[in-house]
Amino acid sequence: MARKKLQGPEPGETAMPFINERLEANRETLARNRADSGPVRVSRFRFEPDAVMASLRANIVGQQHALEAMESMLVRVKADIGEENRPLAVHLFLGPTGVGKTETVRLIAEAIHGSRDALCRIDMNTLAQEHYAAALTGAPPGYVGSKEGHSLFDLEKVQGSFSKPGIVLFDELEKASKEVTRTLLNVLDTGRLVFPSGNREIDFRNTLIFMTSNAGALEAEAHHHRYQRGWRRWLGLEPGPQENIRDKALRRHFDPEFLNRIDQILTFNPLTDQWLYALLEIELAGLNKRLARKQASLDLSVELRSVLCRDYDSRYGAREMLRAFRQKLEPALARALLAHPEHSSFLAELKGQEIVVRQYVE
Ligand SMILES: Nc1ncnc2c1ncn2[C@@H]1O[C@H](COP(=O)(O)OP(=O)(O)OP(=O)(O)O)[C@@H](O)[C@H]1O
């Protein structure tokens, strides 16, 4: 995603005067309402947790535990009862690659702001080296090729608005240098990021902060493989607890005081075949919705479904299946649509290694 660099307010300005003023006005209105007619609890936030959750439940598979945590977070934010000098919420998503961590944040952004891109994504991998840490907070004066006051943060997306929270996603957190982690610790602690020059700050008190990390994912996978071959499975027992593995990996990467400032650390599960099938259904339903505009529809043969979902390495999560869907199935369908504009029902199936799409006659 292209990252837009915005310059913040001028020195001396706080980052969210408009929000602070409106918060004050809102409190007065609430006080008046209370005096008139008893307690009236009007949230300043104009998003519906139920609507956000409906989108998450329709699109994210196999991560029930994480979705339940998102529901509690959204309700709590909507009620606006959090501490004042902190971000609205801070979550760390752990788990292997391609299992829905980033997708969950994008769906929340879409449901709240109407766009999957309404979030400020900071890739910690690019900040891995110590001397890049300055890019987070604006380089100090004299730093080659930089202007003081510029940072990687897109202020609009970080701050949101009076009625909508901003959203920040720190990706690959385990790659962040110690210095960047220290900067983040301050943000989690105070809800503010003060620039090195001392005369500018970015306000995160109206922000939902998400962080993702693969820390511990390899160890958890090795644990899973040991279980597959081990005596516990043979005796029909559940796998042993993964928390210890996760906690050890977390402690290797992050200081306890950093971890203590995170509201919730959620582990996303690896996606098994069953969940890939469910995801394939979601993708197919989306494609059929688009095809309906052209009075057409597509079904997949049982064999093709199973090849799409089973013949891929589950270590790469859903990405490989989705790639095959978009790069192999959709072009085959497109060719069939263009060659046979008179047909309306299509079936995709396998011929050898190839996906072919033909007219479907029931
Ligand atoms: N559990 C899931 N439910 C729905 N879609 C998923 C799920 N997991 C992955 N996907 C799909 O797979 C793609 C990759 O997922 P996502 O970007 O969320 O990966 P990630 O978990 O953030 O991995 P990484 O750590 O590599 O960034 C997305 O297009 C997403 O739609």
The ligand as a Gaussian input file, in Angstrom:
#p B3LYP/6-31G(d) Opt

LIG

0 1
 N       -8.973000     -16.334000       8.502000
 C       -9.172000     -15.726000       7.316000
 N      -10.402000     -15.399000       6.934000
 C      -10.592000     -14.779000       5.762000
 N       -9.624000     -14.461000       4.885000
 C       -8.379000     -14.779000       5.207000
 C       -8.088000     -15.425000       6.430000
 N       -6.767000     -15.612000       6.492000
 C       -6.262000     -15.102000       5.381000
 N       -7.217000     -14.593000       4.587000
 C       -7.018000     -13.976000       3.291000
 O       -5.651000     -14.240000       2.933000
 C       -4.965000     -13.041000       2.577000
 C       -3.788000     -12.811000       3.507000
 O       -4.270000     -12.629000       4.827000
 P       -3.708000     -11.496000       5.805000
 O       -3.238000     -10.334000       4.987000
 O       -4.723000     -11.217000       6.843000
 O       -2.438000     -12.252000       6.394000
 P       -1.717000     -12.034000       7.792000
 O       -2.278000     -12.997000       8.782000
 O       -1.743000     -10.591000       8.139000
 O       -0.239000     -12.532000       7.413000
 P        1.181000     -11.769000       7.431000
 O        1.721000     -11.991000       8.806000
 O        1.966000     -12.479000       6.389000
 O        0.915000     -10.331000       7.093000
 C       -5.975000     -11.927000       2.630000
 O       -6.344000     -11.622000       1.319000
 C       -7.170000     -12.482000       3.361000
 O       -8.325000     -12.109000       2.700000

